[in-house]
C-alpha cells in the first residue's frame, strides 16, 4: 500500500518562499510521473505541477514561472519550490501520481497547509 507524506508548509508573507516535500513508502517515485495538487477552501483539488520520469515538467498557468517541481530519486522525494507567493496560493498541498488533473493513482496523504498572510 502506498503511503504519501507531505511536509514543509507554513505561514508566509506575500512574496515569500517555501519548499514542500513529498515522501512515499510502498512506491518508487522515479518510475512514475509525480505531481503536486492543491485545494483551497471551497474549491476542487487541482493539479499545479508535474514531473515525468524523464524530468519533463509541466505547470498550471497560475504558478508558471514561480513554482518549480523537483525530484530526488535517491531520497524517493519530490519537492515543490514556491517563490513569489500570493494570497491565492493559500491552500492545502498534496502530492500524488496523476490519474488526471484532479485525481491521483493512490490514496491521498494528509497534505501540508500553506497560508499566505499579509
Backbone torsions as a table, in degrees:
resi	resn	phi	psi	omega
1	UNK	NA	136.4	-178.7
2	UNK	-85.5	133.1	178.4
3	UNK	-126.4	118.7	-177.6
4	UNK	-105.2	139.9	178.5
5	UNK	-132.6	118.9	177.0
6	UNK	-102.0	146.6	178.7
7	UNK	-153.3	170.5	174.0
8	UNK	103.7	-4.7	178.0
9	UNK	-70.3	174.2	179.6
10	UNK	168.3	-165.8	-179.3
11	UNK	-100.2	128.1	-177.6
12	UNK	-143.4	149.6	177.5
13	UNK	-81.8	155.7	175.6
14	UNK	-54.0	138.4	-176.7
15	UNK	90.3	-9.4	-178.6
16	UNK	-81.8	-176.6	-175.9
17	UNK	-133.4	153.5	173.0
18	UNK	-146.0	155.7	171.2
19	UNK	-124.7	120.5	178.2
20	UNK	-95.6	149.4	178.3
21	UNK	-124.9	148.5	177.0
22	UNK	-134.5	120.0	174.8
23	UNK	-116.8	160.7	-178.2
24	UNK	-145.2	148.5	171.9
25	UNK	-119.0	150.3	-179.0
26	UNK	81.6	9.4	-178.7
27	UNK	-156.8	146.4	173.7
28	UNK	-103.8	109.6	-172.6
29	UNK	-60.4	-32.6	-170.8
30	UNK	-64.7	-17.5	-179.9
31	UNK	-82.4	-7.7	-172.0
32	UNK	-123.9	153.4	160.7
33	UNK	-69.4	131.4	179.5
34	UNK	-115.8	149.1	-176.0
35	UNK	-142.9	156.1	168.9
36	UNK	-107.7	137.5	175.7
37	UNK	-120.4	163.1	171.4
38	UNK	-144.4	152.6	178.4
39	UNK	-134.8	114.7	175.9
40	UNK	-88.7	158.3	-179.8
41	UNK	-55.2	129.4	178.1
42	UNK	77.2	4.9	-177.8
43	UNK	-121.3	161.8	178.1
44	UNK	-76.0	146.5	174.0
45	UNK	-64.2	137.9	-177.6
46	UNK	-138.1	148.3	177.1
47	UNK	-80.5	135.5	-178.7
48	UNK	-119.8	-19.9	-179.7
49	UNK	-157.3	146.3	178.0
50	UNK	-146.5	154.9	176.7
51	UNK	-139.6	130.3	-178.7
52	UNK	-85.0	169.5	175.7
53	UNK	-58.1	-23.2	177.4
54	UNK	-96.9	14.3	175.0
55	UNK	70.4	23.0	169.8
56	UNK	-79.2	129.1	-174.3
57	UNK	-115.8	143.8	176.0
58	UNK	-134.4	147.6	-176.8
59	UNK	-135.6	148.0	169.9
60	UNK	-68.1	150.7	-178.7
61	UNK	-57.9	-31.7	-175.7
62	UNK	-67.7	-19.8	-177.5
63	UNK	-121.1	-4.8	-176.5
64	UNK	-59.4	133.6	-179.8
65	UNK	87.4	-11.8	-179.6
66	UNK	-115.9	-32.7	-177.5
67	UNK	-108.2	152.4	179.0
68	UNK	-139.2	126.4	177.9
69	UNK	-99.8	134.9	-177.1
70	UNK	-134.8	153.3	172.5
71	UNK	-128.1	142.3	173.6
72	UNK	-116.3	101.0	-174.2
73	UNK	-67.6	-32.0	-179.8
74	UNK	-64.4	-33.7	-179.2
75	UNK	-97.3	-1.5	-176.2
76	UNK	51.4	48.9	-174.9
77	UNK	-132.6	143.0	173.4
78	UNK	-118.7	137.4	-177.5
79	UNK	-116.0	156.1	169.1
80	UNK	-130.1	110.7	175.6
81	UNK	-88.6	124.1	-176.2
82	UNK	-119.4	122.2	180.0
83	UNK	-122.9	162.9	178.5
84	UNK	48.9	49.5	-175.6
85	UNK	-64.5	143.7	-179.9
86	UNK	-119.2	164.5	179.8
87	UNK	-60.1	-33.7	-179.0
88	UNK	-73.3	-5.6	174.6
89	UNK	-84.0	-8.8	179.8
90	UNK	-63.3	124.7	-175.7
91	UNK	-176.6	174.7	167.2
92	UNK	-94.5	129.6	-175.8
93	UNK	-106.0	137.2	-178.2
94	UNK	-131.1	154.9	171.4
95	UNK	-118.2	158.7	178.8
96	UNK	-175.8	172.9	168.4
97	UNK	-96.1	125.9	-169.3
98	UNK	-71.1	129.8	165.6
99	UNK	-84.8	-40.5	172.9
100	UNK	-158.6	-164.0	-174.6
101	UNK	-68.8	-12.5	-174.4
102	UNK	-125.0	-19.8	-174.7
103	UNK	-123.1	149.9	177.7
104	UNK	-110.0	169.4	-179.9
105	UNK	-73.6	-30.7	-171.2
106	UNK	-115.5	169.7	175.7
107	UNK	-62.6	143.6	-178.4
108	UNK	-73.7	144.9	170.8
109	UNK	-77.2	-169.3	-178.0
110	UNK	-80.4	-13.6	-178.5
111	UNK	76.5	172.0	176.5
112	UNK	-135.1	132.6	-172.9
113	UNK	-84.2	130.0	172.4
114	UNK	-114.7	123.3	179.1
115	UNK	-119.3	125.2	178.6
116	UNK	-108.0	115.2	-169.5
117	UNK	-124.7	135.4	176.6
118	UNK	-120.7	NA	NA
